[in-house]
C-alpha cells in the first residue's frame, strides 16, 4: 500500500509539472504572438505614414508646377 501511495504521489507530481510547463509554454506563445502583432501594426502604420507623405509631396509638386 505504501508503494502504491508513493507511486500515485510521484505520478501526481509529474502531472502537475507537465501542467505547469504547458501553462508556461502557452504564456510564452501568447507573448510571441503579441510581439509579432505589434510588429505588424508598426509596419502598417509606417507604410500608411509614408503613403500619406508621398501623396502630400505629390500634391505640393503639382501645385508648384501649376504656379
mmCIF file of the N, C-alpha and C atoms, coordinates in Angstrom:
data_MODEL
# 
_entry.id   MODEL 
# 
loop_
_atom_site.group_PDB 
_atom_site.id 
_atom_site.type_symbol 
_atom_site.label_atom_id 
_atom_site.label_alt_id 
_atom_site.label_comp_id 
_atom_site.label_asym_id 
_atom_site.label_entity_id 
_atom_site.label_seq_id 
_atom_site.pdbx_PDB_ins_code 
_atom_site.Cartn_x 
_atom_site.Cartn_y 
_atom_site.Cartn_z 
_atom_site.occupancy 
_atom_site.B_iso_or_equiv 
_atom_site.pdbx_formal_charge 
_atom_site.auth_seq_id 
_atom_site.auth_comp_id 
_atom_site.auth_asym_id 
_atom_site.auth_atom_id 
_atom_site.pdbx_PDB_model_num 
ATOM 1   N N  . UNK A 1 1  ? 0.823 -1.184 0.000   1.00 0.00 ? 1  UNK A N  1 
ATOM 2   C CA . UNK A 1 1  ? 0.000 0.000  0.000   1.00 0.00 ? 1  UNK A CA 1 
ATOM 3   C C  . UNK A 1 1  ? 0.867 1.248  0.000   1.00 0.00 ? 1  UNK A C  1 
ATOM 4   N N  . UNK A 1 2  ? 1.968 1.210  0.736   1.00 0.00 ? 2  UNK A N  1 
ATOM 5   C CA . UNK A 1 2  ? 2.867 2.351  0.819   1.00 0.00 ? 2  UNK A CA 1 
ATOM 6   C C  . UNK A 1 2  ? 3.500 2.630  -0.543  1.00 0.00 ? 2  UNK A C  1 
ATOM 7   N N  . UNK A 1 3  ? 3.862 1.576  -1.269  1.00 0.00 ? 3  UNK A N  1 
ATOM 8   C CA . UNK A 1 3  ? 4.450 1.727  -2.596  1.00 0.00 ? 3  UNK A CA 1 
ATOM 9   C C  . UNK A 1 3  ? 3.429 2.351  -3.541  1.00 0.00 ? 3  UNK A C  1 
ATOM 10  N N  . UNK A 1 4  ? 2.187 1.933  -3.445  1.00 0.00 ? 4  UNK A N  1 
ATOM 11  C CA . UNK A 1 4  ? 1.116 2.452  -4.291  1.00 0.00 ? 4  UNK A CA 1 
ATOM 12  C C  . UNK A 1 4  ? 0.915 3.950  -4.023  1.00 0.00 ? 4  UNK A C  1 
ATOM 13  N N  . UNK A 1 5  ? 0.903 4.351  -2.768  1.00 0.00 ? 5  UNK A N  1 
ATOM 14  C CA . UNK A 1 5  ? 0.736 5.763  -2.416  1.00 0.00 ? 5  UNK A CA 1 
ATOM 15  C C  . UNK A 1 5  ? 1.914 6.589  -2.938  1.00 0.00 ? 5  UNK A C  1 
ATOM 16  N N  . UNK A 1 6  ? 3.122 6.036  -2.784  1.00 0.00 ? 6  UNK A N  1 
ATOM 17  C CA . UNK A 1 6  ? 4.299 6.745  -3.287  1.00 0.00 ? 6  UNK A CA 1 
ATOM 18  C C  . UNK A 1 6  ? 4.242 6.887  -4.804  1.00 0.00 ? 6  UNK A C  1 
ATOM 19  N N  . UNK A 1 7  ? 3.814 5.844  -5.479  1.00 0.00 ? 7  UNK A N  1 
ATOM 20  C CA . UNK A 1 7  ? 3.701 5.871  -6.927  1.00 0.00 ? 7  UNK A CA 1 
ATOM 21  C C  . UNK A 1 7  ? 2.659 6.907  -7.356  1.00 0.00 ? 7  UNK A C  1 
ATOM 22  N N  . UNK A 1 8  ? 1.511 6.904  -6.695  1.00 0.00 ? 8  UNK A N  1 
ATOM 23  C CA . UNK A 1 8  ? 0.469 7.879  -7.015  1.00 0.00 ? 8  UNK A CA 1 
ATOM 24  C C  . UNK A 1 8  ? 0.951 9.306  -6.770  1.00 0.00 ? 8  UNK A C  1 
ATOM 25  N N  . UNK A 1 9  ? 1.642 9.501  -5.669  1.00 0.00 ? 9  UNK A N  1 
ATOM 26  C CA . UNK A 1 9  ? 2.173 10.826 -5.346  1.00 0.00 ? 9  UNK A CA 1 
ATOM 27  C C  . UNK A 1 9  ? 3.183 11.259 -6.419  1.00 0.00 ? 9  UNK A C  1 
ATOM 28  N N  . UNK A 1 10 ? 4.036 10.334 -6.804  1.00 0.00 ? 10 UNK A N  1 
ATOM 29  C CA . UNK A 1 10 ? 5.038 10.631 -7.826  1.00 0.00 ? 10 UNK A CA 1 
ATOM 30  C C  . UNK A 1 10 ? 4.379 10.978 -9.163  1.00 0.00 ? 10 UNK A C  1 
ATOM 31  N N  . UNK A 1 11 ? 3.379 10.208 -9.543  1.00 0.00 ? 11 UNK A N  1 
ATOM 32  C CA . UNK A 1 11 ? 2.662 10.479 -10.783 1.00 0.00 ? 11 UNK A CA 1 
ATOM 33  C C  . UNK A 1 11 ? 1.930 11.823 -10.719 1.00 0.00 ? 11 UNK A C  1 
ATOM 34  N N  . UNK A 1 12 ? 1.395 12.125 -9.562  1.00 0.00 ? 12 UNK A N  1 
ATOM 35  C CA . UNK A 1 12 ? 0.699 13.393 -9.391  1.00 0.00 ? 12 UNK A CA 1 
ATOM 36  C C  . UNK A 1 12 ? 1.671 14.567 -9.533  1.00 0.00 ? 12 UNK A C  1 
ATOM 37  N N  . UNK A 1 13 ? 2.832 14.437 -8.941  1.00 0.00 ? 13 UNK A N  1 
ATOM 38  C CA . UNK A 1 13 ? 3.850 15.487 -9.043  1.00 0.00 ? 13 UNK A CA 1 
ATOM 39  C C  . UNK A 1 13 ? 4.275 15.661 -10.493 1.00 0.00 ? 13 UNK A C  1 
ATOM 40  N N  . UNK A 1 14 ? 4.478 14.561 -11.193 1.00 0.00 ? 14 UNK A N  1 
ATOM 41  C CA . UNK A 1 14 ? 4.861 14.640 -12.605 1.00 0.00 ? 14 UNK A CA 1 
ATOM 42  C C  . UNK A 1 14 ? 3.761 15.312 -13.431 1.00 0.00 ? 14 UNK A C  1 
ATOM 43  N N  . UNK A 1 15 ? 2.530 14.957 -13.156 1.00 0.00 ? 15 UNK A N  1 
ATOM 44  C CA . UNK A 1 15 ? 1.413 15.540 -13.898 1.00 0.00 ? 15 UNK A CA 1 
ATOM 45  C C  . UNK A 1 15 ? 1.341 17.045 -13.664 1.00 0.00 ? 15 UNK A C  1 
ATOM 46  N N  . UNK A 1 16 ? 1.511 17.476 -12.417 1.00 0.00 ? 16 UNK A N  1 
ATOM 47  C CA . UNK A 1 16 ? 1.473 18.907 -12.114 1.00 0.00 ? 16 UNK A CA 1 
ATOM 48  C C  . UNK A 1 16 ? 2.634 19.642 -12.769 1.00 0.00 ? 16 UNK A C  1 
ATOM 49  N N  . UNK A 1 17 ? 3.795 19.007 -12.832 1.00 0.00 ? 17 UNK A N  1 
ATOM 50  C CA . UNK A 1 17 ? 4.935 19.625 -13.512 1.00 0.00 ? 17 UNK A CA 1 
ATOM 51  C C  . UNK A 1 17 ? 4.628 19.832 -14.990 1.00 0.00 ? 17 UNK A C  1 
ATOM 52  N N  . UNK A 1 18 ? 4.023 18.819 -15.615 1.00 0.00 ? 18 UNK A N  1 
ATOM 53  C CA . UNK A 1 18 ? 3.674 18.936 -17.030 1.00 0.00 ? 18 UNK A CA 1 
ATOM 54  C C  . UNK A 1 18 ? 2.626 20.024 -17.238 1.00 0.00 ? 18 UNK A C  1 
ATOM 55  N N  . UNK A 1 19 ? 1.672 20.108 -16.341 1.00 0.00 ? 19 UNK A N  1 
ATOM 56  C CA . UNK A 1 19 ? 0.640 21.152 -16.429 1.00 0.00 ? 19 UNK A CA 1 
ATOM 57  C C  . UNK A 1 19 ? 1.284 22.522 -16.336 1.00 0.00 ? 19 UNK A C  1 
ATOM 58  N N  . UNK A 1 20 ? 2.194 22.704 -15.393 1.00 0.00 ? 20 UNK A N  1 
ATOM 59  C CA . UNK A 1 20 ? 2.868 23.994 -15.232 1.00 0.00 ? 20 UNK A CA 1 
ATOM 60  C C  . UNK A 1 20 ? 3.730 24.322 -16.455 1.00 0.00 ? 20 UNK A C  1 
ATOM 61  N N  . UNK A 1 21 ? 4.399 23.328 -17.010 1.00 0.00 ? 21 UNK A N  1 
ATOM 62  C CA . UNK A 1 21 ? 5.200 23.548 -18.221 1.00 0.00 ? 21 UNK A CA 1 
ATOM 63  C C  . UNK A 1 21 ? 4.301 23.969 -19.381 1.00 0.00 ? 21 UNK A C  1 
ATOM 64  N N  . UNK A 1 22 ? 3.157 23.325 -19.501 1.00 0.00 ? 22 UNK A N  1 
ATOM 65  C CA . UNK A 1 22 ? 2.216 23.661 -20.572 1.00 0.00 ? 22 UNK A CA 1 
ATOM 66  C C  . UNK A 1 22 ? 1.694 25.083 -20.403 1.00 0.00 ? 22 UNK A C  1 
ATOM 67  N N  . UNK A 1 23 ? 1.376 25.468 -19.173 1.00 0.00 ? 23 UNK A N  1 
ATOM 68  C CA . UNK A 1 23 ? 0.915 26.838 -18.915 1.00 0.00 ? 23 UNK A CA 1 
ATOM 69  C C  . UNK A 1 23 ? 1.994 27.840 -19.291 1.00 0.00 ? 23 UNK A C  1 
ATOM 70  N N  . UNK A 1 24 ? 3.244 27.539 -18.933 1.00 0.00 ? 24 UNK A N  1 
ATOM 71  C CA . UNK A 1 24 ? 4.354 28.436 -19.247 1.00 0.00 ? 24 UNK A CA 1 
ATOM 72  C C  . UNK A 1 24 ? 4.534 28.562 -20.763 1.00 0.00 ? 24 UNK A C  1 
ATOM 73  N N  . UNK A 1 25 ? 4.442 27.442 -21.471 1.00 0.00 ? 25 UNK A N  1 
ATOM 74  C CA . UNK A 1 25 ? 4.561 27.478 -22.933 1.00 0.00 ? 25 UNK A CA 1 
ATOM 75  C C  . UNK A 1 25 ? 3.437 28.301 -23.542 1.00 0.00 ? 25 UNK A C  1 
ATOM 76  N N  . UNK A 1 26 ? 2.237 28.165 -23.008 1.00 0.00 ? 26 UNK A N  1 
ATOM 77  C CA . UNK A 1 26 ? 1.094 28.925 -23.519 1.00 0.00 ? 26 UNK A CA 1 
ATOM 78  C C  . UNK A 1 26 ? 1.321 30.426 -23.328 1.00 0.00 ? 26 UNK A C  1 
ATOM 79  N N  . UNK A 1 27 ? 1.826 30.805 -22.174 1.00 0.00 ? 27 UNK A N  1 
ATOM 80  C CA . UNK A 1 27 ? 2.115 32.223 -21.912 1.00 0.00 ? 27 UNK A CA 1 
ATOM 81  C C  . UNK A 1 27 ? 3.202 32.714 -22.857 1.00 0.00 ? 27 UNK A C  1 
ATOM 82  N N  . UNK A 1 28 ? 4.232 31.923 -23.050 1.00 0.00 ? 28 UNK A N  1 
ATOM 83  C CA . UNK A 1 28 ? 5.311 32.296 -23.970 1.00 0.00 ? 28 UNK A CA 1 
ATOM 84  C C  . UNK A 1 28 ? 4.773 32.488 -25.388 1.00 0.00 ? 28 UNK A C  1 
ATOM 85  N N  . UNK A 1 29 ? 3.917 31.584 -25.825 1.00 0.00 ? 29 UNK A N  1 
ATOM 86  C CA . UNK A 1 29 ? 3.324 31.686 -27.163 1.00 0.00 ? 29 UNK A CA 1 
ATOM 87  C C  . UNK A 1 29 ? 2.496 32.962 -27.286 1.00 0.00 ? 29 UNK A C  1 
ATOM 88  N N  . UNK A 1 30 ? 1.731 33.281 -26.266 1.00 0.00 ? 30 UNK A N  1 
ATOM 89  C CA . UNK A 1 30 ? 0.919 34.496 -26.293 1.00 0.00 ? 30 UNK A CA 1 
ATOM 90  C C  . UNK A 1 30 ? 1.806 35.736 -26.381 1.00 0.00 ? 30 UNK A C  1 
ATOM 91  N N  . UNK A 1 31 ? 2.920 35.747 -25.666 1.00 0.00 ? 31 UNK A N  1 
ATOM 92  C CA . UNK A 1 31 ? 3.837 36.882 -25.732 1.00 0.00 ? 31 UNK A CA 1 
ATOM 93  C C  . UNK A 1 31 ? 4.438 37.023 -27.130 1.00 0.00 ? 31 UNK A C  1 
ATOM 94  N N  . UNK A 1 32 ? 4.808 35.914 -27.724 1.00 0.00 ? 32 UNK A N  1 
ATOM 95  C CA . UNK A 1 32 ? 5.378 35.950 -29.075 1.00 0.00 ? 32 UNK A CA 1 
ATOM 96  C C  . UNK A 1 32 ? 4.329 36.450 -30.072 1.00 0.00 ? 32 UNK A C  1 
ATOM 97  N N  . UNK A 1 33 ? 3.109 35.967 -29.950 1.00 0.00 ? 33 UNK A N  1 
ATOM 98  C CA . UNK A 1 33 ? 2.035 36.418 -30.846 1.00 0.00 ? 33 UNK A CA 1 
ATOM 99  C C  . UNK A 1 33 ? 1.789 37.916 -30.690 1.00 0.00 ? 33 UNK A C  1 
ATOM 100 N N  . UNK A 1 34 ? 1.786 38.384 -29.452 1.00 0.00 ? 34 UNK A N  1 
ATOM 101 C CA . UNK A 1 34 ? 1.573 39.816 -29.189 1.00 0.00 ? 34 UNK A CA 1 
ATOM 102 C C  . UNK A 1 34 ? 2.702 40.638 -29.797 1.00 0.00 ? 34 UNK A C  1 
ATOM 103 N N  . UNK A 1 35 ? 3.939 40.188 -29.599 1.00 0.00 ? 35 UNK A N  1 
ATOM 104 C CA . UNK A 1 35 ? 5.093 40.893 -30.148 1.00 0.00 ? 35 UNK A CA 1 
ATOM 105 C C  . UNK A 1 35 ? 5.008 40.932 -31.680 1.00 0.00 ? 35 UNK A C  1 
ATOM 106 N N  . UNK A 1 36 ? 4.643 39.813 -32.286 1.00 0.00 ? 36 UNK A N  1 
ATOM 107 C CA . UNK A 1 36 ? 4.504 39.761 -33.741 1.00 0.00 ? 36 UNK A CA 1 
ATOM 108 C C  . UNK A 1 36 ? 3.397 40.696 -34.229 1.00 0.00 ? 36 UNK A C  1 
ATOM 109 N N  . UNK A 1 37 ? 2.270 40.700 -33.529 1.00 0.00 ? 37 UNK A N  1 
ATOM 110 C CA . UNK A 1 37 ? 1.162 41.576 -33.917 1.00 0.00 ? 37 UNK A CA 1 
ATOM 111 C C  . UNK A 1 37 ? 1.565 43.039 -33.775 1.00 0.00 ? 37 UNK A C  1 
ATOM 112 N N  . UNK A 1 38 ? 2.285 43.371 -32.716 1.00 0.00 ? 38 UNK A N  1 
ATOM 113 C CA . UNK A 1 38 ? 2.767 44.742 -32.534 1.00 0.00 ? 38 UNK A CA 1 
ATOM 114 C C  . UNK A 1 38 ? 3.691 45.133 -33.680 1.00 0.00 ? 38 UNK A C  1 
ATOM 115 N N  . UNK A 1 39 ? 4.546 44.202 -34.082 1.00 0.00 ? 39 UNK A N  1 
ATOM 116 C CA . UNK A 1 39 ? 5.477 44.465 -35.178 1.00 0.00 ? 39 UNK A CA 1 
ATOM 117 C C  . UNK A 1 39 ? 4.712 44.698 -36.487 1.00 0.00 ? 39 UNK A C  1 
ATOM 118 N N  . UNK A 1 40 ? 3.715 43.885 -36.755 1.00 0.00 ? 40 UNK A N  1 
ATOM 119 C CA . UNK A 1 40 ? 2.909 44.039 -37.971 1.00 0.00 ? 40 UNK A CA 1 
ATOM 120 C C  . UNK A 1 40 ? 2.177 45.381 -37.942 1.00 0.00 ? 40 UNK A C  1 
ATOM 121 N N  . UNK A 1 41 ? 1.615 45.735 -36.799 1.00 0.00 ? 41 UNK A N  1 
ATOM 122 C CA . UNK A 1 41 ? 0.897 47.006 -36.674 1.00 0.00 ? 41 UNK A CA 1 
ATOM 123 C C  . UNK A 1 41 ? 1.833 48.185 -36.907 1.00 0.00 ? 41 UNK A C  1 
ATOM 124 N N  . UNK A 1 42 ? 3.030 48.097 -36.349 1.00 0.00 ? 42 UNK A N  1 
ATOM 125 C CA . UNK A 1 42 ? 4.007 49.171 -36.517 1.00 0.00 ? 42 UNK A CA 1 
ATOM 126 C C  . UNK A 1 42 ? 4.402 49.320 -37.987 1.00 0.00 ? 42 UNK A C  1 
ATOM 127 N N  . UNK A 1 43 ? 4.639 48.193 -38.664 1.00 0.00 ? 43 UNK A N  1 
ATOM 128 C CA . UNK A 1 43 ? 4.981 48.246 -40.091 1.00 0.00 ? 43 UNK A CA 1 
ATOM 129 C C  . UNK A 1 43 ? 3.844 48.861 -40.898 1.00 0.00 ? 43 UNK A C  1 
ATOM 130 N N  . UNK A 1 44 ? 2.620 48.506 -40.563 1.00 0.00 ? 44 UNK A N  1 
ATOM 131 C CA . UNK A 1 44 ? 1.464 49.033 -41.278 1.00 0.00 ? 44 UNK A CA 1 
ATOM 132 C C  . UNK A 1 44 ? 1.345 50.541 -41.063 1.00 0.00 ? 44 UNK A C  1 
ATOM 133 N N  . UNK A 1 45 ? 1.538 50.992 -39.816 1.00 0.00 ? 45 UNK A N  1 
ATOM 134 C CA . UNK A 1 45 ? 1.466 52.422 -39.531 1.00 0.00 ? 45 UNK A CA 1 
ATOM 135 C C  . UNK A 1 45 ? 2.536 53.185 -40.312 1.00 0.00 ? 45 UNK A C  1 
ATOM 136 N N  . UNK A 1 46 ? 3.765 52.650 -40.338 1.00 0.00 ? 46 UNK A N  1 
ATOM 137 C CA . UNK A 1 46 ? 4.837 53.306 -41.077 1.00 0.00 ? 46 UNK A CA 1 
ATOM 138 C C  . UNK A 1 46 ? 4.527 53.356 -42.567 1.00 0.00 ? 46 UNK A C  1 
ATOM 139 N N  . UNK A 1 47 ? 3.979 52.283 -43.093 1.00 0.00 ? 47 UNK A N  1 
ATOM 140 C CA . UNK A 1 47 ? 3.617 52.239 -44.506 1.00 0.00 ? 47 UNK A CA 1 
ATOM 141 C C  . UNK A 1 47 ? 2.547 53.278 -44.826 1.00 0.00 ? 47 UNK A C  1 
ATOM 142 N N  . UNK A 1 48 ? 1.541 53.381 -43.973 1.00 0.00 ? 48 UNK A N  1 
ATOM 143 C CA . UNK A 1 48 ? 0.481 54.368 -44.182 1.00 0.00 ? 48 UNK A CA 1 
ATOM 144 C C  . UNK A 1 48 ? 1.034 55.785 -44.090 1.00 0.00 ? 48 UNK A C  1 
ATOM 145 N N  . UNK A 1 49 ? 1.935 56.006 -43.130 1.00 0.00 ? 49 UNK A N  1 
ATOM 146 C CA . UNK A 1 49 ? 2.540 57.321 -42.980 1.00 0.00 ? 49 UNK A CA 1 
ATOM 147 C C  . UNK A 1 49 ? 3.362 57.682 -44.220 1.00 0.00 ? 49 UNK A C  1 
ATOM 148 N N  . UNK A 1 50 ? 4.127 56.748 -44.737 1.00 0.00 ? 50 UNK A N  1 
ATOM 149 C CA . UNK A 1 50 ? 4.910 57.004 -45.952 1.00 0.00 ? 50 UNK A CA 1 
ATOM 150 C C  . UNK A 1 50 ? 4.003 57.305 -47.133 1.00 0.00 ? 50 UNK A C  1 
ATOM 151 N N  . UNK A 1 51 ? 2.896 56.574 -47.230 1.00 0.00 ? 51 UNK A N  1 
ATOM 152 C CA . UNK A 1 51 ? 1.949 56.807 -48.327 1.00 0.00 ? 51 UNK A CA 1 
ATOM 153 C C  . UNK A 1 51 ? 1.353 58.210 -48.225 1.00 0.00 ? 51 UNK A C  1 
ATOM 154 N N  . UNK A 1 52 ? 0.999 58.641 -47.017 1.00 0.00 ? 52 UNK A N  1 
ATOM 155 C CA . UNK A 1 52 ? 0.468 59.997 -46.828 1.00 0.00 ? 52 UNK A CA 1 
ATOM 156 C C  . UNK A 1 52 ? 1.515 61.039 -47.217 1.00 0.00 ? 52 UNK A C  1 
ATOM 157 N N  . UNK A 1 53 ? 2.748 60.820 -46.771 1.00 0.00 ? 53 UNK A N  1 
ATOM 158 C CA . UNK A 1 53 ? 3.820 61.765 -47.089 1.00 0.00 ? 53 UNK A CA 1 
ATOM 159 C C  . UNK A 1 53 ? 4.062 61.827 -48.595 1.00 0.00 ? 53 UNK A C  1 
ATOM 160 N N  . UNK A 1 54 ? 4.040 60.675 -49.260 1.00 0.00 ? 54 UNK A N  1 
ATOM 161 C CA . UNK A 1 54 ? 4.219 60.652 -50.711 1.00 0.00 ? 54 UNK A CA 1 
ATOM 162 C C  . UNK A 1 54 ? 3.084 61.408 -51.407 1.00 0.00 ? 54 UNK A C  1 
ATOM 163 N N  . UNK A 1 55 ? 1.874 61.203 -50.931 1.00 0.00 ? 55 UNK A N  1 
ATOM 164 C CA . UNK A 1 55 ? 0.714 61.878 -51.509 1.00 0.00 ? 55 UNK A CA 1 
ATOM 165 C C  . UNK A 1 55 ? 0.829 63.392 -51.319 1.00 0.00 ? 55 UNK A C  1 
ATOM 166 N N  . UNK A 1 56 ? 1.184 63.815 -50.116 1.00 0.00 ? 56 UNK A N  1 
ATOM 167 C CA . UNK A 1 56 ? 1.342 65.244 -49.841 1.00 0.00 ? 56 UNK A CA 1 
ATOM 168 C C  . UNK A 1 56 ? 2.455 65.842 -50.703 1.00 0.00 ? 56 UNK A C  1 
ATOM 169 N N  . UNK A 1 57 ? 3.546 65.112 -50.861 1.00 0.00 ? 57 UNK A N  1 
ATOM 170 C CA . UNK A 1 57 ? 4.661 65.582 -51.672 1.00 0.00 ? 57 UNK A CA 1 
ATOM 171 C C  . UNK A 1 57 ? 4.224 65.742 -53.132 1.00 0.00 ? 57 UNK A C  1 
ATOM 172 N N  . UNK A 1 58 ? 3.471 64.774 -53.606 1.00 0.00 ? 58 UNK A N  1 
ATOM 173 C CA . UNK A 1 58 ? 2.978 64.835 -54.982 1.00 0.00 ? 58 UNK A CA 1 
ATOM 174 C C  . UNK A 1 58 ? 2.046 66.035 -55.165 1.00 0.00 ? 58 UNK A C  1 
ATOM 175 N N  . UNK A 1 59 ? 1.193 66.297 -54.197 1.00 0.00 ? 59 UNK A N  1 
ATOM 176 C CA . UNK A 1 59 ? 0.292 67.454 -54.264 1.00 0.00 ? 59 UNK A CA 1 
ATOM 177 C C  . UNK A 1 59 ? 1.074 68.766 -54.270 1.00 0.00 ? 59 UNK A C  1 
ATOM 178 N N  . UNK A 1 60 ? 2.097 68.845 -53.409 1.00 0.00 ? 60 UNK A N  1 
ATOM 179 C CA . UNK A 1 60 ? 2.927 70.061 -53.370 1.00 0.00 ? 60 UNK A CA 1 
ATOM 180 C C  . UNK A 1 60 ? 3.643 70.267 -54.702 1.00 0.00 ? 60 UNK A C  1 
ATOM 181 N N  . UNK A 1 61 ? 4.168 69.185 -55.265 1.00 0.00 ? 61 UNK A N  1 
ATOM 182 C CA . UNK A 1 61 ? 4.864 69.274 -56.551 1.00 0.00 ? 61 UNK A CA 1 
ATOM 183 C C  . UNK A 1 61 ? 3.902 69.716 -57.654 1.00 0.00 ? 61 UNK A C  1 
ATOM 184 N N  . UNK A 1 62 ? 2.689 69.176 -57.647 1.00 0.00 ? 62 UNK A N  1 
ATOM 185 C CA . UNK A 1 62 ? 1.696 69.542 -58.657 1.00 0.00 ? 62 UNK A CA 1 
ATOM 186 C C  . UNK A 1 62 ? 1.316 71.009 -58.498 1.00 0.00 ? 62 UNK A C  1 
ATOM 187 N N  . UNK A 1 63 ? 1.159 71.469 -57.253 1.00 0.00 ? 63 UNK A N  1 
ATOM 188 C CA . UNK A 1 63 ? 0.806 72.869 -57.007 1.00 0.00 ? 63 UNK A CA 1 
ATOM 189 C C  . UNK A 1 63 ? 1.956 73.778 -57.442 1.00 0.00 ? 63 UNK A C  1 
ATOM 190 N N  . UNK A 1 64 ? 3.188 73.349 -57.197 1.00 0.00 ? 64 UNK A N  1 
ATOM 191 C CA . UNK A 1 64 ? 4.350 74.157 -57.585 1.00 0.00 ? 64 UNK A CA 1 
ATOM 192 C C  . UNK A 1 64 ? 4.430 74.250 -59.111 1.00 0.00 ? 64 UNK A C  1 
ATOM 193 N N  . UNK A 1 65 ? 4.116 73.184 -59.811 1.00 0.00 ? 65 UNK A N  1 
ATOM 194 C CA . UNK A 1 65 ? 4.137 73.200 -61.275 1.00 0.00 ? 65 UNK A CA 1 
ATOM 195 C C  . UNK A 1 65 ? 3.060 74.134 -61.828 1.00 0.00 ? 65 UNK A C  1 
ATOM 196 N N  . UNK A 1 66 ? 1.908 74.144 -61.173 1.00 0.00 ? 66 UNK A N  1 
ATOM 197 C CA . UNK A 1 66 ? 0.790 74.989 -61.620 1.00 0.00 ? 66 UNK A CA 1 
ATOM 198 C C  . UNK A 1 66 ? 1.106 76.467 -61.443 1.00 0.00 ? 66 UNK A C  1 
ATOM 199 N N  . UNK A 1 67 ? 1.925 76.785 -60.439 1.00 0.00 ? 67 UNK A N  1 
ATOM 200 C CA . UNK A 1 67 ? 2.265 78.194 -60.193 1.00 0.00 ? 67 UNK A CA 1 
ATOM 201 C C  . UNK A 1 67 ? 3.368 78.562 -61.078 1.00 0.00 ? 67 UNK A C  1 
# 
